[in-house]
Amino acid sequence: MAGADNRDYLDKALDAVQKKIPGKAGDRFRDPNATEKNRAMNEKITDGIRKMFEKITGYARDQVVHS
């Protein structure tokens, strides 16, 4: 992958968990040829998690808190 890695901690955490899935179920997450497909799927999953979090808490990730 060329360029900077612009994934946030939630995206990276989901990738790490998926790579630890044993057996055939986890093989598709370790396949280097399926990286972009997995990343697109993961982005949808993490976007849904963020939206649910924002709905429940009222806190948006991009809100800046100044003290």
Predicted model as a PDB file, atoms N, CA, C, CB and O in Angstrom, pLDDT in the B-factor column:
MODEL        1                                                                  
ATOM      1  N   MET A   1       0.858  -1.181   0.000  1.00 45.00           N  
ATOM      2  CA  MET A   1       0.000   0.000   0.000  1.00 45.00           C  
ATOM      3  C   MET A   1       0.890   1.226   0.000  1.00 45.00           C  
ATOM      4  CB  MET A   1      -0.968   0.008   1.225  1.00 45.00           C  
ATOM      5  O   MET A   1       1.730   1.374   0.888  1.00 45.00           O  
ATOM      6  N   ALA A   2       0.730   2.090  -0.955  1.00 51.00           N  
ATOM      7  CA  ALA A   2       1.515   3.316  -1.045  1.00 51.00           C  
ATOM      8  C   ALA A   2       0.830   4.419  -0.261  1.00 51.00           C  
ATOM      9  CB  ALA A   2       1.713   3.738  -2.514  1.00 51.00           C  
ATOM     10  O   ALA A   2      -0.396   4.455  -0.163  1.00 51.00           O  
ATOM     11  N   GLY A   3       1.630   5.319   0.297  1.00 48.00           N  
ATOM     12  CA  GLY A   3       1.059   6.449   1.017  1.00 48.00           C  
ATOM     13  C   GLY A   3       0.895   6.176   2.491  1.00 48.00           C  
ATOM     14  O   GLY A   3       1.265   5.113   2.989  1.00 48.00           O  
ATOM     15  N   ALA A   4       0.342   7.139   3.173  1.00 51.00           N  
ATOM     16  CA  ALA A   4       0.178   7.053   4.616  1.00 51.00           C  
ATOM     17  C   ALA A   4      -0.999   6.151   4.985  1.00 51.00           C  
ATOM     18  CB  ALA A   4      -0.019   8.447   5.210  1.00 51.00           C  
ATOM     19  O   ALA A   4      -1.962   6.015   4.230  1.00 51.00           O  
ATOM     20  N   ASP A   5      -0.896   5.551   6.143  1.00 66.00           N  
ATOM     21  CA  ASP A   5      -1.965   4.715   6.673  1.00 66.00           C  
ATOM     22  C   ASP A   5      -2.918   5.630   7.423  1.00 66.00           C  
ATOM     23  CB  ASP A   5      -1.411   3.572   7.601  1.00 66.00           C  
ATOM     24  O   ASP A   5      -2.601   6.081   8.524  1.00 66.00           O  
ATOM     25  N   ASN A   6      -4.091   5.913   6.840  1.00 72.00           N  
ATOM     26  CA  ASN A   6      -5.021   6.870   7.440  1.00 72.00           C  
ATOM     27  C   ASN A   6      -6.140   6.200   8.222  1.00 72.00           C  
ATOM     28  CB  ASN A   6      -5.615   7.743   6.372  1.00 72.00           C  
ATOM     29  O   ASN A   6      -7.178   6.813   8.471  1.00 72.00           O  
ATOM     30  N   ARG A   7      -5.936   4.942   8.610  1.00 75.00           N  
ATOM     31  CA  ARG A   7      -6.942   4.243   9.410  1.00 75.00           C  
ATOM     32  C   ARG A   7      -6.793   4.660  10.869  1.00 75.00           C  
ATOM     33  CB  ARG A   7      -6.805   2.696   9.258  1.00 75.00           C  
ATOM     34  O   ARG A   7      -5.684   4.903  11.346  1.00 75.00           O  
ATOM     35  N   ASP A   8      -7.919   4.741  11.569  1.00 81.00           N  
ATOM     36  CA  ASP A   8      -7.865   5.109  12.988  1.00 81.00           C  
ATOM     37  C   ASP A   8      -7.731   3.851  13.845  1.00 81.00           C  
ATOM     38  CB  ASP A   8      -9.131   5.915  13.398  1.00 81.00           C  
ATOM     39  O   ASP A   8      -7.630   2.740  13.325  1.00 81.00           O  
ATOM     40  N   TYR A   9      -7.732   4.043  15.170  1.00 86.00           N  
ATOM     41  CA  TYR A   9      -7.519   2.932  16.092  1.00 86.00           C  
ATOM     42  C   TYR A   9      -8.603   1.863  15.988  1.00 86.00           C  
ATOM     43  CB  TYR A   9      -7.455   3.449  17.506  1.00 86.00           C  
ATOM     44  O   TYR A   9      -8.303   0.676  16.118  1.00 86.00           O  
ATOM     45  N   LEU A  10      -9.841   2.253  15.759  1.00 86.00           N  
ATOM     46  CA  LEU A  10     -10.920   1.275  15.647  1.00 86.00           C  
ATOM     47  C   LEU A  10     -10.713   0.389  14.420  1.00 86.00           C  
ATOM     48  CB  LEU A  10     -12.285   1.984  15.572  1.00 86.00           C  
ATOM     49  O   LEU A  10     -10.911  -0.824  14.496  1.00 86.00           O  
ATOM     50  N   ASP A  11     -10.319   0.980  13.289  1.00 84.00           N  
ATOM     51  CA  ASP A  11     -10.048   0.202  12.080  1.00 84.00           C  
ATOM     52  C   ASP A  11      -8.893  -0.776  12.309  1.00 84.00           C  
ATOM     53  CB  ASP A  11      -9.725   1.137  10.900  1.00 84.00           C  
ATOM     54  O   ASP A  11      -8.973  -1.941  11.922  1.00 84.00           O  
ATOM     55  N   LYS A  12      -7.829  -0.297  12.937  1.00 86.00           N  
ATOM     56  CA  LYS A  12      -6.663  -1.144  13.190  1.00 86.00           C  
ATOM     57  C   LYS A  12      -6.989  -2.255  14.182  1.00 86.00           C  
ATOM     58  CB  LYS A  12      -5.499  -0.301  13.713  1.00 86.00           C  
ATOM     59  O   LYS A  12      -6.497  -3.375  14.045  1.00 86.00           O  
ATOM     60  N   ALA A  13      -7.814  -1.950  15.177  1.00 88.00           N  
ATOM     61  CA  ALA A  13      -8.202  -2.966  16.165  1.00 88.00           C  
ATOM     62  C   ALA A  13      -9.012  -4.074  15.506  1.00 88.00           C  
ATOM     63  CB  ALA A  13      -9.012  -2.329  17.311  1.00 88.00           C  
ATOM     64  O   ALA A  13      -8.789  -5.253  15.781  1.00 88.00           O  
ATOM     65  N   LEU A  14      -9.951  -3.706  14.640  1.00 86.00           N  
ATOM     66  CA  LEU A  14     -10.759  -4.713  13.945  1.00 86.00           C  
ATOM     67  C   LEU A  14      -9.872  -5.591  13.064  1.00 86.00           C  
ATOM     68  CB  LEU A  14     -11.859  -4.035  13.092  1.00 86.00           C  
ATOM     69  O   LEU A  14     -10.059  -6.807  13.024  1.00 86.00           O  
ATOM     70  N   ASP A  15      -8.913  -4.996  12.361  1.00 83.00           N  
ATOM     71  CA  ASP A  15      -7.978  -5.775  11.549  1.00 83.00           C  
ATOM     72  C   ASP A  15      -7.199  -6.770  12.411  1.00 83.00           C  
ATOM     73  CB  ASP A  15      -7.005  -4.841  10.810  1.00 83.00           C  
ATOM     74  O   ASP A  15      -7.036  -7.929  12.031  1.00 83.00           O  
ATOM     75  N   ALA A  16      -6.722  -6.318  13.565  1.00 85.00           N  
ATOM     76  CA  ALA A  16      -5.935  -7.179  14.446  1.00 85.00           C  
ATOM     77  C   ALA A  16      -6.767  -8.355  14.951  1.00 85.00           C  
ATOM     78  CB  ALA A  16      -5.389  -6.373  15.631  1.00 85.00           C  
ATOM     79  O   ALA A  16      -6.283  -9.486  14.995  1.00 85.00           O  
ATOM     80  N   VAL A  17      -8.008  -8.091  15.327  1.00 86.00           N  
ATOM     81  CA  VAL A  17      -8.885  -9.162  15.817  1.00 86.00           C  
ATOM     82  C   VAL A  17      -9.150 -10.174  14.706  1.00 86.00           C  
ATOM     83  CB  VAL A  17     -10.221  -8.579  16.343  1.00 86.00           C  
ATOM     84  O   VAL A  17      -9.114 -11.382  14.940  1.00 86.00           O  
ATOM     85  N   GLN A  18      -9.414  -9.685  13.507  1.00 83.00           N  
ATOM     86  CA  GLN A  18      -9.719 -10.590  12.394  1.00 83.00           C  
ATOM     87  C   GLN A  18      -8.522 -11.479  12.045  1.00 83.00           C  
ATOM     88  CB  GLN A  18     -10.147  -9.785  11.160  1.00 83.00           C  
ATOM     89  O   GLN A  18      -8.706 -12.639  11.678  1.00 83.00           O  
ATOM     90  N   LYS A  19      -7.322 -10.959  12.154  1.00 81.00           N  
ATOM     91  CA  LYS A  19      -6.136 -11.753  11.830  1.00 81.00           C  
ATOM     92  C   LYS A  19      -5.901 -12.862  12.839  1.00 81.00           C  
ATOM     93  CB  LYS A  19      -4.913 -10.861  11.758  1.00 81.00           C  
ATOM     94  O   LYS A  19      -5.173 -13.810  12.544  1.00 81.00           O  
ATOM     95  N   LYS A  20      -6.496 -12.771  14.018  1.00 86.00           N  
ATOM     96  CA  LYS A  20      -6.330 -13.791  15.048  1.00 86.00           C  
ATOM     97  C   LYS A  20      -7.390 -14.884  14.975  1.00 86.00           C  
ATOM     98  CB  LYS A  20      -6.362 -13.148  16.409  1.00 86.00           C  
ATOM     99  O   LYS A  20      -7.328 -15.849  15.736  1.00 86.00           O  
ATOM    100  N   ILE A  21      -8.361 -14.752  14.075  1.00 84.00           N  
ATOM    101  CA  ILE A  21      -9.399 -15.776  13.923  1.00 84.00           C  
ATOM    102  C   ILE A  21      -8.746 -17.034  13.351  1.00 84.00           C  
ATOM    103  CB  ILE A  21     -10.572 -15.273  12.995  1.00 84.00           C  
ATOM    104  O   ILE A  21      -8.119 -16.977  12.293  1.00 84.00           O  
ATOM    105  N   PRO A  22      -8.886 -18.172  14.042  1.00 83.00           N  
ATOM    106  CA  PRO A  22      -8.205 -19.390  13.601  1.00 83.00           C  
ATOM    107  C   PRO A  22      -8.906 -20.091  12.439  1.00 83.00           C  
ATOM    108  CB  PRO A  22      -8.085 -20.345  14.755  1.00 83.00           C  
ATOM    109  O   PRO A  22     -10.086 -19.866  12.170  1.00 83.00           O  
ATOM    110  N   GLY A  23      -8.159 -20.928  11.774  1.00 82.00           N  
ATOM    111  CA  GLY A  23      -8.705 -21.830  10.765  1.00 82.00           C  
ATOM    112  C   GLY A  23      -9.142 -21.162   9.480  1.00 82.00           C  
ATOM    113  O   GLY A  23      -8.703 -20.061   9.148  1.00 82.00           O  
ATOM    114  N   LYS A  24     -10.014 -21.848   8.766  1.00 81.00           N  
ATOM    115  CA  LYS A  24     -10.473 -21.371   7.465  1.00 81.00           C  
ATOM    116  C   LYS A  24     -11.258 -20.070   7.573  1.00 81.00           C  
ATOM    117  CB  LYS A  24     -11.326 -22.427   6.797  1.00 81.00           C  
ATOM    118  O   LYS A  24     -11.225 -19.246   6.659  1.00 81.00           O  
ATOM    119  N   ALA A  25     -11.958 -19.881   8.676  1.00 76.00           N  
ATOM    120  CA  ALA A  25     -12.738 -18.653   8.846  1.00 76.00           C  
ATOM    121  C   ALA A  25     -11.830 -17.432   8.840  1.00 76.00           C  
ATOM    122  CB  ALA A  25     -13.548 -18.703  10.149  1.00 76.00           C  
ATOM    123  O   ALA A  25     -12.220 -16.374   8.347  1.00 76.00           O  
ATOM    124  N   GLY A  26     -10.645 -17.563   9.374  1.00 79.00           N  
ATOM    125  CA  GLY A  26      -9.722 -16.434   9.434  1.00 79.00           C  
ATOM    126  C   GLY A  26      -8.820 -16.304   8.221  1.00 79.00           C  
ATOM    127  O   GLY A  26      -8.150 -15.285   8.057  1.00 79.00           O  
ATOM    128  N   ASP A  27      -8.793 -17.328   7.362  1.00 82.00           N  
ATOM    129  CA  ASP A  27      -7.904 -17.290   6.196  1.00 82.00           C  
ATOM    130  C   ASP A  27      -8.184 -16.107   5.278  1.00 82.00           C  
ATOM    131  CB  ASP A  27      -8.033 -18.574   5.412  1.00 82.00           C  
ATOM    132  O   ASP A  27      -7.254 -15.519   4.725  1.00 82.00           O  
ATOM    133  N   ARG A  28      -9.441 -15.756   5.112  1.00 78.00           N  
ATOM    134  CA  ARG A  28      -9.747 -14.660   4.189  1.00 78.00           C  
ATOM    135  C   ARG A  28      -9.250 -13.315   4.707  1.00 78.00           C  
ATOM    136  CB  ARG A  28     -11.245 -14.591   3.942  1.00 78.00           C  
ATOM    137  O   ARG A  28      -9.052 -12.388   3.922  1.00 78.00           O  
ATOM    138  N   PHE A  29      -9.046 -13.195   6.021  1.00 78.00           N  
ATOM    139  CA  PHE A  29      -8.534 -11.949   6.576  1.00 78.00           C  
ATOM    140  C   PHE A  29      -7.012 -11.880   6.488  1.00 78.00           C  
ATOM    141  CB  PHE A  29      -8.980 -11.797   8.025  1.00 78.00           C  
ATOM    142  O   PHE A  29      -6.432 -10.797   6.553  1.00 78.00           O  
ATOM    143  N   ARG A  30      -6.368 -13.032   6.339  1.00 78.00           N  
ATOM    144  CA  ARG A  30      -4.909 -13.066   6.220  1.00 78.00           C  
ATOM    145  C   ARG A  30      -4.442 -13.086   4.768  1.00 78.00           C  
ATOM    146  CB  ARG A  30      -4.361 -14.276   6.944  1.00 78.00           C  
ATOM    147  O   ARG A  30      -3.243 -12.986   4.506  1.00 78.00           O  
ATOM    148  N   ASP A  31      -5.357 -13.210   3.839  1.00 78.00           N  
ATOM    149  CA  ASP A  31      -5.024 -13.273   2.414  1.00 78.00           C  
ATOM    150  C   ASP A  31      -4.631 -11.891   1.909  1.00 78.00           C  
ATOM    151  CB  ASP A  31      -6.212 -13.829   1.595  1.00 78.00           C  
ATOM    152  O   ASP A  31      -5.461 -10.982   1.905  1.00 78.00           O  
ATOM    153  N   PRO A  32      -3.375 -11.714   1.481  1.00 76.00           N  
ATOM    154  CA  PRO A  32      -2.948 -10.384   1.014  1.00 76.00           C  
ATOM    155  C   PRO A  32      -3.680  -9.916  -0.243  1.00 76.00           C  
ATOM    156  CB  PRO A  32      -1.464 -10.393   0.745  1.00 76.00           C  
ATOM    157  O   PRO A  32      -3.742  -8.715  -0.505  1.00 76.00           O  
ATOM    158  N   ASN A  33      -4.232 -10.841  -1.018  1.00 77.00           N  
ATOM    159  CA  ASN A  33      -4.964 -10.468  -2.226  1.00 77.00           C  
ATOM    160  C   ASN A  33      -6.352  -9.920  -1.922  1.00 77.00           C  
ATOM    161  CB  ASN A  33      -5.082 -11.659  -3.145  1.00 77.00           C  
ATOM    162  O   ASN A  33      -6.965  -9.294  -2.787  1.00 77.00           O  
ATOM    163  N   ALA A  34      -6.856 -10.141  -0.720  1.00 76.00           N  
ATOM    164  CA  ALA A  34      -8.196  -9.680  -0.349  1.00 76.00           C  
ATOM    165  C   ALA A  34      -8.159  -8.453   0.560  1.00 76.00           C  
ATOM    166  CB  ALA A  34      -8.956 -10.799   0.338  1.00 76.00           C  
ATOM    167  O   ALA A  34      -9.183  -8.071   1.128  1.00 76.00           O  
ATOM    168  N   THR A  35      -6.999  -7.841   0.700  1.00 76.00           N  
ATOM    169  CA  THR A  35      -6.831  -6.728   1.634  1.00 76.00           C  
ATOM    170  C   THR A  35      -7.790  -5.585   1.371  1.00 76.00           C  
ATOM    171  CB  THR A  35      -5.424  -6.218   1.574  1.00 76.00           C  
ATOM    172  O   THR A  35      -8.445  -5.113   2.300  1.00 76.00           O  
ATOM    173  N   GLU A  36      -7.891  -5.128   0.140  1.00 79.00           N  
ATOM    174  CA  GLU A  36      -8.759  -3.980  -0.180  1.00 79.00           C  
ATOM    175  C   GLU A  36     -10.231  -4.320   0.032  1.00 79.00           C  
ATOM    176  CB  GLU A  36      -8.535  -3.526  -1.633  1.00 79.00           C  
ATOM    177  O   GLU A  36     -11.003  -3.485   0.504  1.00 79.00           O  
ATOM    178  N   LYS A  37     -10.615  -5.534  -0.314  1.00 81.00           N  
ATOM    179  CA  LYS A  37     -12.002  -5.965  -0.097  1.00 81.00           C  
ATOM    180  C   LYS A  37     -12.307  -5.993   1.402  1.00 81.00           C  
ATOM    181  CB  LYS A  37     -12.253  -7.367  -0.731  1.00 81.00           C  
ATOM    182  O   LYS A  37     -13.359  -5.519   1.832  1.00 81.00           O  
ATOM    183  N   ASN A  38     -11.398  -6.542   2.185  1.00 81.00           N  
ATOM    184  CA  ASN A  38     -11.589  -6.584   3.638  1.00 81.00           C  
ATOM    185  C   ASN A  38     -11.614  -5.178   4.225  1.00 81.00           C  
ATOM    186  CB  ASN A  38     -10.480  -7.412   4.302  1.00 81.00           C  
ATOM    187  O   ASN A  38     -12.416  -4.889   5.114  1.00 81.00           O  
ATOM    188  N   ARG A  39     -10.746  -4.308   3.736  1.00 82.00           N  
ATOM    189  CA  ARG A  39     -10.695  -2.950   4.272  1.00 82.00           C  
ATOM    190  C   ARG A  39     -12.004  -2.211   4.003  1.00 82.00           C  
ATOM    191  CB  ARG A  39      -9.514  -2.178   3.662  1.00 82.00           C  
ATOM    192  O   ARG A  39     -12.479  -1.465   4.859  1.00 82.00           O  
ATOM    193  N   ALA A  40     -12.586  -2.412   2.830  1.00 85.00           N  
ATOM    194  CA  ALA A  40     -13.872  -1.777   2.515  1.00 85.00           C  
ATOM    195  C   ALA A  40     -14.976  -2.310   3.422  1.00 85.00           C  
ATOM    196  CB  ALA A  40     -14.243  -2.012   1.036  1.00 85.00           C  
ATOM    197  O   ALA A  40     -15.812  -1.546   3.906  1.00 85.00           O  
ATOM    198  N   MET A  41     -14.978  -3.620   3.652  1.00 87.00           N  
ATOM    199  CA  MET A  41     -15.969  -4.219   4.542  1.00 87.00           C  
ATOM    200  C   MET A  41     -15.764  -3.715   5.972  1.00 87.00           C  
ATOM    201  CB  MET A  41     -15.881  -5.763   4.494  1.00 87.00           C  
ATOM    202  O   MET A  41     -16.730  -3.380   6.656  1.00 87.00           O  
ATOM    203  N   ASN A  42     -14.521  -3.660   6.418  1.00 86.00           N  
ATOM    204  CA  ASN A  42     -14.213  -3.182   7.768  1.00 86.00           C  
ATOM    205  C   ASN A  42     -14.617  -1.728   7.946  1.00 86.00           C  
ATOM    206  CB  ASN A  42     -12.726  -3.348   8.065  1.00 86.00           C  
ATOM    207  O   ASN A  42     -15.077  -1.339   9.020  1.00 86.00           O  
ATOM    208  N   GLU A  43     -14.452  -0.935   6.921  1.00 88.00           N  
ATOM    209  CA  GLU A  43     -14.829   0.482   7.012  1.00 88.00           C  
ATOM    210  C   GLU A  43     -16.338   0.613   7.252  1.00 88.00           C  
ATOM    211  CB  GLU A  43     -14.418   1.243   5.718  1.00 88.00           C  
ATOM    212  O   GLU A  43     -16.774   1.450   8.043  1.00 88.00           O  
ATOM    213  N   LYS A  44     -17.122  -0.210   6.573  1.00 90.00           N  
ATOM    214  CA  LYS A  44     -18.578  -0.200   6.794  1.00 90.00           C  
ATOM    215  C   LYS A  44     -18.916  -0.621   8.219  1.00 90.00           C  
ATOM    216  CB  LYS A  44     -19.285  -1.132   5.789  1.00 90.00           C  
ATOM    217  O   LYS A  44     -19.791  -0.032   8.854  1.00 90.00           O  
ATOM    218  N   ILE A  45     -18.222  -1.638   8.720  1.00 89.00           N  
ATOM    219  CA  ILE A  45     -18.468  -2.114  10.081  1.00 89.00           C  
ATOM    220  C   ILE A  45     -18.113  -1.039  11.098  1.00 89.00           C  
ATOM    221  CB  ILE A  45     -17.665  -3.394  10.359  1.00 89.00           C  
ATOM    222  O   ILE A  45     -18.908  -0.746  11.991  1.00 89.00           O  
ATOM    223  N   THR A  46     -16.931  -0.449  10.974  1.00 89.00           N  
ATOM    224  CA  THR A  46     -16.507   0.553  11.952  1.00 89.00           C  
ATOM    225  C   THR A  46     -17.333   1.829  11.849  1.00 89.00           C  
ATOM    226  CB  THR A  46     -15.032   0.878  11.768  1.00 89.00           C  
ATOM    227  O   THR A  46     -17.559   2.496  12.858  1.00 89.00           O  
ATOM    228  N   ASP A  47     -17.785   2.178  10.652  1.00 89.00           N  
ATOM    229  CA  ASP A  47     -18.677   3.343  10.510  1.00 89.00           C  
ATOM    230  C   ASP A  47     -19.985   3.098  11.255  1.00 89.00           C  
ATOM    231  CB  ASP A  47     -18.962   3.643   9.011  1.00 89.00           C  
ATOM    232  O   ASP A  47     -20.509   4.001  11.906  1.00 89.00           O  
ATOM    233  N   GLY A  48     -20.509   1.888  11.161  1.00 91.00           N  
ATOM    234  CA  GLY A  48     -21.734   1.540  11.878  1.00 91.00           C  
ATOM    235  C   GLY A  48     -21.541   1.592  13.387  1.00 91.00           C  
ATOM    236  O   GLY A  48     -22.413   2.065  14.116  1.00 91.00           O  
ATOM    237  N   ILE A  49     -20.395   1.104  13.851  1.00 89.00           N  
ATOM    238  CA  ILE A  49     -20.088   1.156  15.282  1.00 89.00           C  
ATOM    239  C   ILE A  49     -20.013   2.605  15.748  1.00 89.00           C  
ATOM    240  CB  ILE A  49     -18.761   0.424  15.586  1.00 89.00           C  
ATOM    241  O   ILE A  49     -20.552   2.950  16.799  1.00 89.00           O  
ATOM    242  N   ARG A  50     -19.341   3.457  14.963  1.00 88.00           N  
ATOM    243  CA  ARG A  50     -19.229   4.873  15.332  1.00 88.00           C  
ATOM    244  C   ARG A  50     -20.595   5.558  15.382  1.00 88.00           C  
ATOM    245  CB  ARG A  50     -18.320   5.604  14.342  1.00 88.00           C  
ATOM    246  O   ARG A  50     -20.880   6.320  16.306  1.00 88.00           O  
ATOM    247  N   LYS A  51     -21.431   5.285  14.390  1.00 90.00           N  
ATOM    248  CA  LYS A  51     -22.764   5.895  14.364  1.00 90.00           C  
ATOM    249  C   LYS A  51     -23.586   5.459  15.562  1.00 90.00           C  
ATOM    250  CB  LYS A  51     -23.496   5.533  13.071  1.00 90.00           C  
ATOM    251  O   LYS A  51     -24.300   6.270  16.153  1.00 90.00           O  
ATOM    252  N   MET A  52     -23.492   4.181  15.929  1.00 91.00           N  
ATOM    253  CA  MET A  52     -24.220   3.679  17.087  1.00 91.00           C  
ATOM    254  C   MET A  52     -23.695   4.355  18.365  1.00 91.00           C  
ATOM    255  CB  MET A  52     -24.087   2.134  17.187  1.00 91.00           C  
ATOM    256  O   MET A  52     -24.479   4.750  19.228  1.00 91.00           O  
ATOM    257  N   PHE A  53     -22.377   4.482  18.477  1.00 88.00           N  
ATOM    258  CA  PHE A  53     -21.769   5.137  19.639  1.00 88.00           C  
ATOM    259  C   PHE A  53     -22.226   6.589  19.743  1.00 88.00           C  
ATOM    260  CB  PHE A  53     -20.232   5.069  19.553  1.00 88.00           C  
ATOM    261  O   PHE A  53     -22.580   7.058  20.825  1.00 88.00           O  
ATOM    262  N   GLU A  54     -22.217   7.302  18.608  1.00 89.00           N  
ATOM    263  CA  GLU A  54     -22.633   8.706  18.602  1.00 89.00           C  
ATOM    264  C   GLU A  54     -24.112   8.849  18.958  1.00 89.00           C  
ATOM    265  CB  GLU A  54     -22.362   9.335  17.230  1.00 89.00           C  
ATOM    266  O   GLU A  54     -24.498   9.791  19.649  1.00 89.00           O  
ATOM    267  N   LYS A  55     -24.933   7.921  18.489  1.00 90.00           N  
ATOM    268  CA  LYS A  55     -26.361   7.977  18.785  1.00 90.00           C  
ATOM    269  C   LYS A  55     -26.619   7.741  20.271  1.00 90.00           C  
ATOM    270  CB  LYS A  55     -27.122   6.944  17.946  1.00 90.00           C  
ATOM    271  O   LYS A  55     -27.448   8.416  20.882  1.00 90.00           O  
ATOM    272  N   ILE A  56     -25.903   6.779  20.841  1.00 90.00           N  
ATOM    273  CA  ILE A  56     -26.104   6.448  22.248  1.00 90.00           C  
ATOM    274  C   ILE A  56     -25.548   7.530  23.169  1.00 90.00           C  
ATOM    275  CB  ILE A  56     -25.453   5.111  22.568  1.00 90.00           C  
ATOM    276  O   ILE A  56     -26.200   7.923  24.137  1.00 90.00           O  
ATOM    277  N   THR A  57     -24.336   8.011  22.864  1.00 88.00           N  
ATOM    278  CA  THR A  57     -23.662   8.941  23.779  1.00 88.00           C  
ATOM    279  C   THR A  57     -23.873  10.404  23.430  1.00 88.00           C  
ATOM    280  CB  THR A  57     -22.196   8.653  23.798  1.00 88.00           C  
ATOM    281  O   THR A  57     -23.745  11.270  24.295  1.00 88.00           O  
ATOM    282  N   GLY A  58     -24.196  10.694  22.173  1.00 84.00           N  
ATOM    283  CA  GLY A  58     -24.299  12.080  21.734  1.00 84.00           C  
ATOM    284  C   GLY A  58     -22.946  12.706  21.443  1.00 84.00           C  
ATOM    285  O   GLY A  58     -22.870  13.891  21.120  1.00 84.00           O  
ATOM    286  N   TYR A  59     -21.872  11.924  21.554  1.00 78.00           N  
ATOM    287  CA  TYR A  59     -20.522  12.419  21.326  1.00 78.00           C  
ATOM    288  C   TYR A  59     -20.039  11.989  19.951  1.00 78.00           C  
ATOM    289  CB  TYR A  59     -19.564  11.915  22.416  1.00 78.00           C  
ATOM    290  O   TYR A  59     -20.009  10.798  19.643  1.00 78.00           O  
ATOM    291  N   ALA A  60     -19.660  12.958  19.122  1.00 73.00           N  
ATOM    292  CA  ALA A  60     -19.123  12.657  17.795  1.00 73.00           C  
ATOM    293  C   ALA A  60     -17.607  12.621  17.881  1.00 73.00           C  
ATOM    294  CB  ALA A  60     -19.595  13.704  16.741  1.00 73.00           C  
ATOM    295  O   ALA A  60     -17.000  13.428  18.585  1.00 73.00           O  
ATOM    296  N   ARG A  61     -17.006  11.698  17.173  1.00 65.00           N  
ATOM    297  CA  ARG A  61     -15.555  11.507  17.204  1.00 65.00           C  
ATOM    298  C   ARG A  61     -14.805  12.755  16.785  1.00 65.00           C  
ATOM    299  CB  ARG A  61     -15.162  10.355  16.309  1.00 65.00           C  
ATOM    300  O   ARG A  61     -13.730  13.032  17.318  1.00 65.00           O  
ATOM    301  N   ASP A  62     -15.337  13.507  15.854  1.00 65.00           N  
ATOM    302  CA  ASP A  62     -14.626  14.673  15.338  1.00 65.00           C  
ATOM    303  C   ASP A  62     -14.882  15.942  16.143  1.00 65.00           C  
ATOM    304  CB  ASP A  62     -15.013  14.907  13.910  1.00 65.00           C  
ATOM    305  O   ASP A  62     -14.387  17.011  15.787  1.00 65.00           O  
ATOM    306  N   GLN A  63     -15.645  15.836  17.218  1.00 60.00           N  
ATOM    307  CA  GLN A  63     -15.854  17.005  18.075  1.00 60.00           C  
ATOM    308  C   GLN A  63     -14.578  17.266  18.864  1.00 60.00           C  
ATOM    309  CB  GLN A  63     -17.069  16.795  19.035  1.00 60.00           C  
ATOM    310  O   GLN A  63     -13.952  16.345  19.389  1.00 60.00           O  
ATOM    311  N   VAL A  64     -14.208  18.535  18.934  1.00 51.00           N  
ATOM    312  CA  VAL A  64     -12.993  18.906  19.662  1.00 51.00           C  
ATOM    313  C   VAL A  64     -13.420  19.496  20.993  1.00 51.00           C  
ATOM    314  CB  VAL A  64     -12.109  19.921  18.845  1.00 51.00           C  
ATOM    315  O   VAL A  64     -14.259  20.395  21.045  1.00 51.00           O  
ATOM    316  N   VAL A  65     -12.843  18.988  22.056  1.00 54.00           N  
ATOM    317  CA  VAL A  65     -13.163  19.459  23.392  1.00 54.00           C  
ATOM    318  C   VAL A  65     -12.048  20.399  23.852  1.00 54.00           C  
ATOM    319  CB  VAL A  65     -13.342  18.265  24.383  1.00 54.00           C  
ATOM    320  O   VAL A  65     -10.885  20.002  23.917  1.00 54.00           O  
ATOM    321  N   HIS A  66     -12.402  21.632  24.168  1.00 51.00           N  
ATOM    322  CA  HIS A  66     -11.433  22.603  24.658  1.00 51.00           C  
ATOM    323  C   HIS A  66     -11.672  22.827  26.129  1.00 51.00           C  
ATOM    324  CB  HIS A  66     -11.521  23.933  23.878  1.00 51.00           C  
ATOM    325  O   HIS A  66     -12.817  22.942  26.568  1.00 51.00           O  
ATOM    326  N   SER A  67     -10.602  22.889  26.892  1.00 50.00           N  
ATOM    327  CA  SER A  67     -10.767  23.137  28.323  1.00 50.00           C  
ATOM    328  C   SER A  67     -10.544  24.588  28.680  1.00 50.00           C  
ATOM    329  CB  SER A  67      -9.822  22.272  29.115  1.00 50.00           C  
ATOM    330  O   SER A  67     -10.647  24.960  29.849  1.00 50.00           O  
TER     331      SER A  67                                                      
ENDMDL                                                                          
END                                                                             
